[in-house]
């Protein structure tokens, strides 16, 4: 199986001053196929959540590689 990093299609960081706004944005992105990566980060002002989108063709490629082994 490939390393998860090889399957990442897109990466972004969601940032918000209000945790409620961050939760709303993260939940919306999850419905759009994004996946939280790591934990929540909080500094003196903002909350941050890294998000990744997995490339569907890479997941299919893993299956084909296993079949050829």
Number of C-alpha atoms within 10 A of each C-alpha: 9 11 7 10 9 11 18 15 13 11 14 13 12 15 18 16 14 11 14 11 13 18 15 10 15 22 14 12 17 14 9 10 11 19 17 19 14 9 9 10 11 14 8 6 8 13 19 18 20 18 19 20 19 18 13 11 10 16 16 10 14 13 11 11 11 9 8 6 5
